[in-house]
Amino acid sequence: MANEFEIELNDDLEVQEPKKYKVLLLNDNYSTMDFVIDILVKIFKKTTDEATVIMLNIHNNGKEVCGTYTHEIASTKVMQVKNLARQKGFPLKAIMEEE
């Protein structure tokens, strides 16, 4: 007989991984390539070489994935991009999509 402080564990309990979200940067005709690289290095922790490749993909394809995160982290990164872009006077936009 279990005492009142013991918890019965359910073997059927399934732990689910949190949903992941891709953060994408969208191309525009005003944000400079150097600014986009700077965002990728500062916010997404990319190396300069990685950031350059992503920036060129954004420029050539209209958008590119910058990373995949939990909802909270992805939404924070989207907001950081928006805030930094507005501070610098650029219309750079980040969006998140469920993976």
Biopython code that builds the backbone (N, CA, C, O; Angstrom):
import numpy as np
from Bio.PDB.StructureBuilder import StructureBuilder

atoms = [
    (1, "MET", "N", (0.849, -1.182, 0.000)),
    (1, "MET", "CA", (0.000, 0.000, 0.000)),
    (1, "MET", "C", (0.888, 1.236, 0.000)),
    (1, "MET", "O", (1.777, 1.375, 0.839)),
    (2, "ALA", "N", (0.639, 2.117, -0.937)),
    (2, "ALA", "CA", (1.441, 3.331, -1.069)),
    (2, "ALA", "C", (1.013, 4.343, -0.022)),
    (2, "ALA", "O", (-0.171, 4.480, 0.286)),
    (3, "ASN", "N", (2.008, 5.056, 0.526)),
    (3, "ASN", "CA", (1.616, 6.098, 1.474)),
    (3, "ASN", "C", (1.161, 7.347, 0.716)),
    (3, "ASN", "O", (1.282, 7.405, -0.508)),
    (4, "GLU", "N", (0.648, 8.329, 1.420)),
    (4, "GLU", "CA", (0.033, 9.483, 0.765)),
    (4, "GLU", "C", (1.035, 10.364, 0.012)),
    (4, "GLU", "O", (0.627, 11.217, -0.776)),
    (5, "PHE", "N", (2.325, 10.173, 0.241)),
    (5, "PHE", "CA", (3.327, 11.014, -0.403)),
    (5, "PHE", "C", (3.902, 10.403, -1.675)),
    (5, "PHE", "O", (4.627, 11.070, -2.414)),
    (6, "GLU", "N", (3.587, 9.163, -1.927)),
    (6, "GLU", "CA", (4.093, 8.515, -3.132)),
    (6, "GLU", "C", (3.186, 8.840, -4.310)),
    (6, "GLU", "O", (1.967, 8.935, -4.165)),
    (7, "ILE", "N", (3.784, 9.004, -5.451)),
    (7, "ILE", "CA", (3.029, 9.306, -6.662)),
    (7, "ILE", "C", (3.092, 8.099, -7.577)),
    (7, "ILE", "O", (4.161, 7.537, -7.816)),
    (8, "GLU", "N", (1.954, 7.717, -8.077)),
    (8, "GLU", "CA", (1.897, 6.599, -8.998)),
    (8, "GLU", "C", (2.298, 7.092, -10.376)),
    (8, "GLU", "O", (1.743, 8.075, -10.866)),
    (9, "LEU", "N", (3.247, 6.432, -11.001)),
    (9, "LEU", "CA", (3.671, 6.822, -12.340)),
    (9, "LEU", "C", (2.887, 6.035, -13.367)),
    (9, "LEU", "O", (2.670, 4.831, -13.227)),
    (10, "ASN", "N", (2.478, 6.723, -14.374)),
    (10, "ASN", "CA", (1.718, 6.101, -15.452)),
    (10, "ASN", "C", (2.694, 5.711, -16.552)),
    (10, "ASN", "O", (3.317, 6.574, -17.171)),
    (11, "ASP", "N", (2.826, 4.414, -16.795)),
    (11, "ASP", "CA", (3.743, 3.946, -17.829)),
    (11, "ASP", "C", (3.316, 4.398, -19.218)),
    (11, "ASP", "O", (4.127, 4.420, -20.144)),
    (12, "ASP", "N", (2.054, 4.755, -19.366)),
    (12, "ASP", "CA", (1.546, 5.184, -20.666)),
    (12, "ASP", "C", (1.777, 6.678, -20.914)),
    (12, "ASP", "O", (1.478, 7.179, -21.998)),
    (13, "LEU", "N", (2.295, 7.373, -19.939)),
    (13, "LEU", "CA", (2.530, 8.806, -20.085)),
    (13, "LEU", "C", (3.565, 9.043, -21.177)),
    (13, "LEU", "O", (4.669, 8.499, -21.145)),
    (14, "GLU", "N", (3.188, 9.851, -22.123)),
    (14, "GLU", "CA", (4.069, 10.113, -23.254)),
    (14, "GLU", "C", (4.540, 11.565, -23.203)),
    (14, "GLU", "O", (3.725, 12.488, -23.184)),
    (15, "VAL", "N", (5.839, 11.757, -23.181)),
    (15, "VAL", "CA", (6.387, 13.102, -23.181)),
    (15, "VAL", "C", (6.585, 13.519, -24.631)),
    (15, "VAL", "O", (7.235, 12.822, -25.411)),
    (16, "GLN", "N", (6.023, 14.649, -24.973)),
    (16, "GLN", "CA", (6.134, 15.117, -26.347)),
    (16, "GLN", "C", (7.134, 16.261, -26.419)),
    (16, "GLN", "O", (7.198, 17.115, -25.534)),
    (17, "GLU", "N", (7.905, 16.257, -27.486)),
    (17, "GLU", "CA", (8.809, 17.363, -27.743)),
    (17, "GLU", "C", (7.976, 18.594, -28.081)),
    (17, "GLU", "O", (6.922, 18.473, -28.705)),
    (18, "PRO", "N", (8.436, 19.782, -27.677)),
    (18, "PRO", "CA", (7.680, 20.978, -28.045)),
    (18, "PRO", "C", (7.733, 21.187, -29.561)),
    (18, "PRO", "O", (8.690, 20.784, -30.221)),
    (19, "LYS", "N", (6.698, 21.818, -30.096)),
    (19, "LYS", "CA", (6.687, 22.120, -31.524)),
    (19, "LYS", "C", (7.843, 23.044, -31.840)),
    (19, "LYS", "O", (8.242, 23.873, -31.022)),
    (20, "LYS", "N", (8.374, 22.886, -33.040)),
    (20, "LYS", "CA", (9.485, 23.724, -33.488)),
    (20, "LYS", "C", (8.983, 24.676, -34.566)),
    (20, "LYS", "O", (8.058, 24.363, -35.316)),
    (21, "TYR", "N", (9.609, 25.833, -34.624)),
    (21, "TYR", "CA", (9.245, 26.864, -35.586)),
    (21, "TYR", "C", (10.483, 27.360, -36.311)),
    (21, "TYR", "O", (11.523, 27.620, -35.706)),
    (22, "LYS", "N", (10.344, 27.484, -37.626)),
    (22, "LYS", "CA", (11.430, 28.029, -38.439)),
    (22, "LYS", "C", (11.295, 29.547, -38.418)),
    (22, "LYS", "O", (10.194, 30.085, -38.538)),
    (23, "VAL", "N", (12.420, 30.227, -38.264)),
    (23, "VAL", "CA", (12.441, 31.678, -38.393)),
    (23, "VAL", "C", (13.077, 31.992, -39.735)),
    (23, "VAL", "O", (14.183, 31.542, -40.036)),
    (24, "LEU", "N", (12.356, 32.777, -40.542)),
    (24, "LEU", "CA", (12.825, 33.143, -41.874)),
    (24, "LEU", "C", (12.983, 34.651, -41.968)),
    (24, "LEU", "O", (12.200, 35.407, -41.392)),
    (25, "LEU", "N", (13.998, 35.077, -42.696)),
    (25, "LEU", "CA", (14.126, 36.491, -43.049)),
    (25, "LEU", "C", (13.614, 36.649, -44.472)),
    (25, "LEU", "O", (13.845, 35.798, -45.331)),
    (26, "LEU", "N", (12.913, 37.759, -44.705)),
    (26, "LEU", "CA", (12.342, 38.036, -46.018)),
    (26, "LEU", "C", (13.137, 39.125, -46.722)),
    (26, "LEU", "O", (13.591, 40.081, -46.093)),
    (27, "ASN", "N", (13.299, 38.975, -48.018)),
    (27, "ASN", "CA", (14.039, 39.953, -48.803)),
    (27, "ASN", "C", (13.243, 41.250, -48.937)),
    (27, "ASN", "O", (12.014, 41.232, -49.014)),
    (28, "ASP", "N", (13.945, 42.352, -48.962)),
    (28, "ASP", "CA", (13.355, 43.643, -49.301)),
    (28, "ASP", "C", (14.391, 44.409, -50.121)),
    (28, "ASP", "O", (15.544, 43.987, -50.212)),
    (29, "ASN", "N", (13.997, 45.504, -50.703)),
    (29, "ASN", "CA", (14.902, 46.251, -51.580)),
    (29, "ASN", "C", (15.654, 47.358, -50.862)),
    (29, "ASN", "O", (16.310, 48.174, -51.509)),
    (30, "TYR", "N", (15.574, 47.402, -49.541)),
    (30, "TYR", "CA", (16.167, 48.519, -48.803)),
    (30, "TYR", "C", (17.209, 48.109, -47.763)),
    (30, "TYR", "O", (18.198, 48.819, -47.580)),
    (31, "SER", "N", (17.014, 47.000, -47.090)),
    (31, "SER", "CA", (17.986, 46.564, -46.080)),
    (31, "SER", "C", (19.287, 46.190, -46.773)),
    (31, "SER", "O", (19.291, 45.447, -47.755)),
    (32, "THR", "N", (20.380, 46.709, -46.258)),
    (32, "THR", "CA", (21.670, 46.425, -46.892)),
    (32, "THR", "C", (22.118, 45.003, -46.595)),
    (32, "THR", "O", (21.715, 44.403, -45.599)),
    (33, "MET", "N", (22.946, 44.484, -47.465)),
    (33, "MET", "CA", (23.479, 43.133, -47.268)),
    (33, "MET", "C", (24.290, 43.073, -45.978)),
    (33, "MET", "O", (24.227, 42.085, -45.247)),
    (34, "ASP", "N", (25.052, 44.129, -45.701)),
    (34, "ASP", "CA", (25.850, 44.163, -44.475)),
    (34, "ASP", "C", (24.957, 44.136, -43.231)),
    (34, "ASP", "O", (25.292, 43.487, -42.240)),
    (35, "PHE", "N", (23.824, 44.839, -43.282)),
    (35, "PHE", "CA", (22.909, 44.839, -42.144)),
    (35, "PHE", "C", (22.315, 43.450, -41.926)),
    (35, "PHE", "O", (22.208, 42.994, -40.788)),
    (36, "VAL", "N", (21.933, 42.787, -42.995)),
    (36, "VAL", "CA", (21.361, 41.432, -42.884)),
    (36, "VAL", "C", (22.406, 40.473, -42.295)),
    (36, "VAL", "O", (22.085, 39.658, -41.431)),
    (37, "ILE", "N", (23.627, 40.572, -42.756)),
    (37, "ILE", "CA", (24.704, 39.735, -42.200)),
    (37, "ILE", "C", (24.868, 40.033, -40.712)),
    (37, "ILE", "O", (25.026, 39.116, -39.907)),
    (38, "ASP", "N", (24.832, 41.304, -40.349)),
    (38, "ASP", "CA", (24.972, 41.702, -38.948)),
    (38, "ASP", "C", (23.852, 41.092, -38.091)),
    (38, "ASP", "O", (24.109, 40.608, -36.988)),
    (39, "ILE", "N", (22.631, 41.114, -38.590)),
    (39, "ILE", "CA", (21.484, 40.512, -37.888)),
    (39, "ILE", "C", (21.716, 39.010, -37.700)),
    (39, "ILE", "O", (21.491, 38.470, -36.617)),
    (40, "LEU", "N", (22.163, 38.354, -38.753)),
    (40, "LEU", "CA", (22.379, 36.902, -38.692)),
    (40, "LEU", "C", (23.469, 36.536, -37.687)),
    (40, "LEU", "O", (23.375, 35.511, -37.012)),
    (41, "VAL", "N", (24.492, 37.364, -37.590)),
    (41, "VAL", "CA", (25.579, 37.110, -36.641)),
    (41, "VAL", "C", (25.118, 37.400, -35.214)),
    (41, "VAL", "O", (25.339, 36.592, -34.312)),
    (42, "LYS", "N", (24.477, 38.556, -35.009)),
    (42, "LYS", "CA", (24.110, 38.985, -33.656)),
    (42, "LYS", "C", (22.917, 38.221, -33.081)),
    (42, "LYS", "O", (22.952, 37.796, -31.926)),
    (43, "ILE", "N", (21.877, 38.047, -33.870)),
    (43, "ILE", "CA", (20.646, 37.451, -33.338)),
    (43, "ILE", "C", (20.622, 35.938, -33.500)),
    (43, "ILE", "O", (20.154, 35.217, -32.619)),
    (44, "PHE", "N", (21.134, 35.462, -34.641)),
    (44, "PHE", "CA", (21.042, 34.026, -34.926)),
    (44, "PHE", "C", (22.353, 33.280, -34.685)),
    (44, "PHE", "O", (22.444, 32.076, -34.926)),
    (45, "LYS", "N", (23.376, 34.011, -34.203)),
    (45, "LYS", "CA", (24.665, 33.416, -33.812)),
    (45, "LYS", "C", (25.333, 32.645, -34.953)),
    (45, "LYS", "O", (25.925, 31.588, -34.731)),
    (46, "LYS", "N", (25.236, 33.174, -36.163)),
    (46, "LYS", "CA", (25.885, 32.564, -37.332)),
    (46, "LYS", "C", (27.300, 33.116, -37.457)),
    (46, "LYS", "O", (27.590, 34.228, -37.015)),
    (47, "THR", "N", (28.168, 32.328, -38.061)),
    (47, "THR", "CA", (29.486, 32.857, -38.397)),
    (47, "THR", "C", (29.308, 33.820, -39.577)),
    (47, "THR", "O", (28.257, 33.829, -40.217)),
    (48, "THR", "N", (30.312, 34.611, -39.859)),
    (48, "THR", "CA", (30.224, 35.539, -40.989)),
    (48, "THR", "C", (30.041, 34.773, -42.294)),
    (48, "THR", "O", (29.280, 35.207, -43.159)),
    (49, "ASP", "N", (30.720, 33.651, -42.448)),
    (49, "ASP", "CA", (30.573, 32.846, -43.665)),
    (49, "ASP", "C", (29.163, 32.273, -43.789)),
    (49, "ASP", "O", (28.563, 32.332, -44.863)),
    (50, "GLU", "N", (28.629, 31.718, -42.698)),
    (50, "GLU", "CA", (27.260, 31.189, -42.710)),
    (50, "GLU", "C", (26.264, 32.309, -43.018)),
    (50, "GLU", "O", (25.339, 32.129, -43.810)),
    (51, "ALA", "N", (26.465, 33.463, -42.383)),
    (51, "ALA", "CA", (25.564, 34.604, -42.570)),
    (51, "ALA", "C", (25.582, 35.094, -44.016)),
    (51, "ALA", "O", (24.545, 35.477, -44.558)),
    (52, "THR", "N", (26.746, 35.081, -44.631)),
    (52, "THR", "CA", (26.857, 35.518, -46.023)),
    (52, "THR", "C", (26.075, 34.591, -46.946)),
    (52, "THR", "O", (25.372, 35.063, -47.839)),
    (53, "VAL", "N", (26.187, 33.293, -46.746)),
    (53, "VAL", "CA", (25.449, 32.323, -47.560)),
    (53, "VAL", "C", (23.942, 32.513, -47.376)),
    (53, "VAL", "O", (23.197, 32.527, -48.356)),
    (54, "ILE", "N", (23.492, 32.659, -46.138)),
    (54, "ILE", "CA", (22.065, 32.849, -45.871)),
    (54, "ILE", "C", (21.586, 34.156, -46.494)),
    (54, "ILE", "O", (20.526, 34.191, -47.120)),
    (55, "MET", "N", (22.356, 35.229, -46.328)),
    (55, "MET", "CA", (21.987, 36.525, -46.894)),
    (55, "MET", "C", (21.829, 36.429, -48.409)),
    (55, "MET", "O", (20.875, 36.977, -48.963)),
    (56, "LEU", "N", (22.749, 35.741, -49.087)),
    (56, "LEU", "CA", (22.652, 35.595, -50.540)),
    (56, "LEU", "C", (21.426, 34.775, -50.933)),
    (56, "LEU", "O", (20.789, 35.060, -51.947)),
    (57, "ASN", "N", (21.091, 33.755, -50.132)),
    (57, "ASN", "CA", (19.874, 32.983, -50.393)),
    (57, "ASN", "C", (18.626, 33.846, -50.218)),
    (57, "ASN", "O", (17.680, 33.729, -50.997)),
    (58, "ILE", "N", (18.616, 34.700, -49.213)),
    (58, "ILE", "CA", (17.493, 35.621, -49.010)),
    (58, "ILE", "C", (17.380, 36.541, -50.226)),
    (58, "ILE", "O", (16.293, 36.745, -50.766)),
    (59, "HIS", "N", (18.497, 37.080, -50.637)),
    (59, "HIS", "CA", (18.530, 38.013, -51.765)),
    (59, "HIS", "C", (18.063, 37.339, -53.059)),
    (59, "HIS", "O", (17.303, 37.928, -53.827)),
    (60, "ASN", "N", (18.509, 36.129, -53.294)),
    (60, "ASN", "CA", (18.201, 35.440, -54.557)),
    (60, "ASN", "C", (16.853, 34.722, -54.560)),
    (60, "ASN", "O", (16.220, 34.600, -55.609)),
    (61, "ASN", "N", (16.410, 34.246, -53.396)),
    (61, "ASN", "CA", (15.194, 33.426, -53.327)),
    (61, "ASN", "C", (14.009, 34.111, -52.651)),
    (61, "ASN", "O", (12.900, 33.577, -52.643)),
    (62, "GLY", "N", (14.243, 35.284, -52.089)),
    (62, "GLY", "CA", (13.149, 36.016, -51.447)),
    (62, "GLY", "C", (12.998, 35.756, -49.961)),
    (62, "GLY", "O", (12.423, 36.575, -49.245)),
    (63, "LYS", "N", (13.506, 34.626, -49.488)),
    (63, "LYS", "CA", (13.462, 34.301, -48.059)),
    (63, "LYS", "C", (14.405, 33.143, -47.796)),
    (63, "LYS", "O", (14.814, 32.427, -48.710)),
    (64, "GLU", "N", (14.744, 32.973, -46.512)),
    (64, "GLU", "CA", (15.607, 31.859, -46.130)),
    (64, "GLU", "C", (15.421, 31.583, -44.642)),
    (64, "GLU", "O", (15.196, 32.499, -43.851)),
    (65, "VAL", "N", (15.517, 30.311, -44.273)),
    (65, "VAL", "CA", (15.447, 29.900, -42.871)),
    (65, "VAL", "C", (16.750, 30.288, -42.184)),
    (65, "VAL", "O", (17.841, 30.029, -42.694)),
    (66, "CYS", "N", (16.616, 30.914, -41.018)),
    (66, "CYS", "CA", (17.788, 31.330, -40.242)),
    (66, "CYS", "C", (18.021, 30.428, -39.038)),
    (66, "CYS", "O", (19.106, 30.426, -38.457)),
    (67, "GLY", "N", (17.000, 29.662, -38.667)),
    (67, "GLY", "CA", (17.125, 28.753, -37.538)),
    (67, "GLY", "C", (15.777, 28.157, -37.185)),
    (67, "GLY", "O", (14.737, 28.635, -37.638)),
    (68, "THR", "N", (15.801, 27.113, -36.376)),
    (68, "THR", "CA", (14.589, 26.435, -35.923)),
    (68, "THR", "C", (14.623, 26.382, -34.401)),
    (68, "THR", "O", (15.616, 25.967, -33.803)),
    (69, "TYR", "N", (13.510, 26.815, -33.778)),
    (69, "TYR", "CA", (13.478, 27.007, -32.331)),
    (69, "TYR", "C", (12.110, 26.644, -31.773)),
    (69, "TYR", "O", (11.165, 26.406, -32.525)),
    (70, "THR", "N", (12.012, 26.604, -30.453)),
    (70, "THR", "CA", (10.705, 26.497, -29.810)),
    (70, "THR", "C", (9.948, 27.797, -30.063)),
    (70, "THR", "O", (10.540, 28.796, -30.472)),
    (71, "HIS", "N", (8.657, 27.782, -29.823)),
    (71, "HIS", "CA", (7.817, 28.950, -30.099)),
    (71, "HIS", "C", (8.322, 30.211, -29.396)),
    (71, "HIS", "O", (8.400, 31.277, -30.005)),
    (72, "GLU", "N", (8.658, 30.085, -28.131)),
    (72, "GLU", "CA", (9.078, 31.254, -27.358)),
    (72, "GLU", "C", (10.368, 31.861, -27.905)),
    (72, "GLU", "O", (10.478, 33.080, -28.041)),
    (73, "ILE", "N", (11.327, 31.019, -28.212)),
    (73, "ILE", "CA", (12.605, 31.521, -28.734)),
    (73, "ILE", "C", (12.416, 32.094, -30.132)),
    (73, "ILE", "O", (12.964, 33.151, -30.446)),
    (74, "ALA", "N", (11.647, 31.410, -30.973)),
    (74, "ALA", "CA", (11.406, 31.902, -32.332)),
    (74, "ALA", "C", (10.718, 33.259, -32.303)),
    (74, "ALA", "O", (11.114, 34.164, -33.037)),
    (75, "SER", "N", (9.702, 33.415, -31.473)),
    (75, "SER", "CA", (8.996, 34.694, -31.433)),
    (75, "SER", "C", (9.881, 35.800, -30.873)),
    (75, "SER", "O", (9.756, 36.956, -31.276)),
    (76, "THR", "N", (10.769, 35.459, -29.952)),
    (76, "THR", "CA", (11.715, 36.446, -29.427)),
    (76, "THR", "C", (12.670, 36.906, -30.526)),
    (76, "THR", "O", (12.952, 38.099, -30.641)),
    (77, "LYS", "N", (13.166, 35.977, -31.329)),
    (77, "LYS", "CA", (14.086, 36.336, -32.407)),
    (77, "LYS", "C", (13.391, 37.194, -33.466)),
    (77, "LYS", "O", (13.990, 38.132, -33.991)),
    (78, "VAL", "N", (12.131, 36.879, -33.784)),
    (78, "VAL", "CA", (11.364, 37.696, -34.735)),
    (78, "VAL", "C", (11.260, 39.128, -34.204)),
    (78, "VAL", "O", (11.442, 40.085, -34.955)),
    (79, "MET", "N", (10.970, 39.270, -32.920)),
    (79, "MET", "CA", (10.837, 40.592, -32.314)),
    (79, "MET", "C", (12.182, 41.318, -32.276)),
    (79, "MET", "O", (12.231, 42.528, -32.493)),
    (80, "GLN", "N", (13.260, 40.606, -32.007)),
    (80, "GLN", "CA", (14.589, 41.225, -31.995)),
    (80, "GLN", "C", (14.943, 41.771, -33.370)),
    (80, "GLN", "O", (15.485, 42.870, -33.486)),
    (81, "VAL", "N", (14.639, 41.006, -34.409)),
    (81, "VAL", "CA", (14.905, 41.470, -35.778)),
    (81, "VAL", "C", (14.106, 42.739, -36.042)),
    (81, "VAL", "O", (14.645, 43.729, -36.536)),
    (82, "LYS", "N", (12.822, 42.704, -35.712)),
    (82, "LYS", "CA", (11.956, 43.871, -35.946)),
    (82, "LYS", "C", (12.494, 45.096, -35.219)),
    (82, "LYS", "O", (12.599, 46.170, -35.811)),
    (83, "ASN", "N", (12.834, 44.946, -33.952)),
    (83, "ASN", "CA", (13.305, 46.081, -33.160)),
    (83, "ASN", "C", (14.615, 46.649, -33.680)),
    (83, "ASN", "O", (14.759, 47.865, -33.804)),
    (84, "LEU", "N", (15.570, 45.776, -33.986)),
    (84, "LEU", "CA", (16.865, 46.247, -34.470)),
    (84, "LEU", "C", (16.737, 46.887, -35.856)),
    (84, "LEU", "O", (17.386, 47.894, -36.138)),
    (85, "ALA", "N", (15.908, 46.307, -36.710)),
    (85, "ALA", "CA", (15.699, 46.866, -38.045)),
    (85, "ALA", "C", (15.072, 48.257, -37.940)),
    (85, "ALA", "O", (15.486, 49.176, -38.647)),
    (86, "ARG", "N", (14.089, 48.417, -37.075)),
    (86, "ARG", "CA", (13.440, 49.728, -36.922)),
    (86, "ARG", "C", (14.415, 50.759, -36.376)),
    (86, "ARG", "O", (14.416, 51.914, -36.804)),
    (87, "GLN", "N", (15.253, 50.332, -35.417)),
    (87, "GLN", "CA", (16.259, 51.250, -34.851)),
    (87, "GLN", "C", (17.205, 51.771, -35.932)),
    (87, "GLN", "O", (17.618, 52.930, -35.905)),
    (88, "LYS", "N", (17.539, 50.898, -36.879)),
    (88, "LYS", "CA", (18.488, 51.259, -37.934)),
    (88, "LYS", "C", (17.799, 51.811, -39.182)),
    (88, "LYS", "O", (18.466, 52.177, -40.150)),
    (89, "GLY", "N", (16.464, 51.871, -39.161)),
    (89, "GLY", "CA", (15.726, 52.440, -40.283)),
    (89, "GLY", "C", (15.543, 51.509, -41.474)),
    (89, "GLY", "O", (15.371, 51.976, -42.600)),
    (90, "PHE", "N", (15.578, 50.201, -41.244)),
    (90, "PHE", "CA", (15.393, 49.226, -42.321)),
    (90, "PHE", "C", (14.059, 48.504, -42.156)),
    (90, "PHE", "O", (13.583, 48.321, -41.036)),
    (91, "PRO", "N", (13.452, 48.090, -43.284)),
    (91, "PRO", "CA", (12.175, 47.370, -43.211)),
    (91, "PRO", "C", (12.331, 45.848, -43.128)),
    (91, "PRO", "O", (11.368, 45.121, -43.369)),
    (92, "LEU", "N", (13.524, 45.357, -42.793)),
    (92, "LEU", "CA", (13.766, 43.913, -42.740)),
    (92, "LEU", "C", (12.709, 43.239, -41.875)),
    (92, "LEU", "O", (12.381, 43.711, -40.787)),
    (93, "LYS", "N", (12.188, 42.133, -42.376)),
    (93, "LYS", "CA", (11.121, 41.421, -41.683)),
    (93, "LYS", "C", (11.498, 39.964, -41.480)),
    (93, "LYS", "O", (12.037, 39.310, -42.373)),
    (94, "ALA", "N", (11.201, 39.468, -40.280)),
    (94, "ALA", "CA", (11.363, 38.042, -39.959)),
    (94, "ALA", "C", (9.978, 37.488, -39.678)),
    (94, "ALA", "O", (9.123, 38.172, -39.116)),
    (95, "ILE", "N", (9.767, 36.240, -40.077)),
    (95, "ILE", "CA", (8.515, 35.542, -39.797)),
    (95, "ILE", "C", (8.851, 34.177, -39.219)),
    (95, "ILE", "O", (9.982, 33.703, -39.333)),
    (96, "MET", "N", (7.861, 33.554, -38.599)),
    (96, "MET", "CA", (8.053, 32.191, -38.118)),
    (96, "MET", "C", (6.973, 31.302, -38.692)),
    (96, "MET", "O", (5.820, 31.708, -38.843)),
    (97, "GLU", "N", (7.371, 30.076, -39.009)),
    (97, "GLU", "CA", (6.460, 29.072, -39.549)),
    (97, "GLU", "C", (6.643, 27.795, -38.762)),
    (97, "GLU", "O", (7.761, 27.425, -38.402)),
    (98, "GLU", "N", (5.530, 27.121, -38.497)),
    (98, "GLU", "CA", (5.620, 25.841, -37.806)),
    (98, "GLU", "C", (6.336, 24.845, -38.697)),
    (98, "GLU", "O", (6.075, 24.773, -39.898)),
    (99, "GLU", "N", (7.234, 24.083, -38.110)),
    (99, "GLU", "CA", (8.020, 23.106, -38.874)),
    (99, "GLU", "C", (7.191, 21.923, -39.267)),
    (99, "GLU", "O", (7.693, 21.005, -39.914)),
]
sb = StructureBuilder()
sb.init_structure("model")
sb.init_model(0)
sb.init_chain("A")
sb.init_seg("    ")
for serial, (resi, resn, name, xyz) in enumerate(atoms, 1):
    if name == "N":
        sb.init_residue(resn, " ", resi, " ")
    sb.init_atom(name, np.array(xyz, "f"), 0.0, 1.0, " ", f" {name:<3s}", serial, name[0])
structure = sb.get_structure()
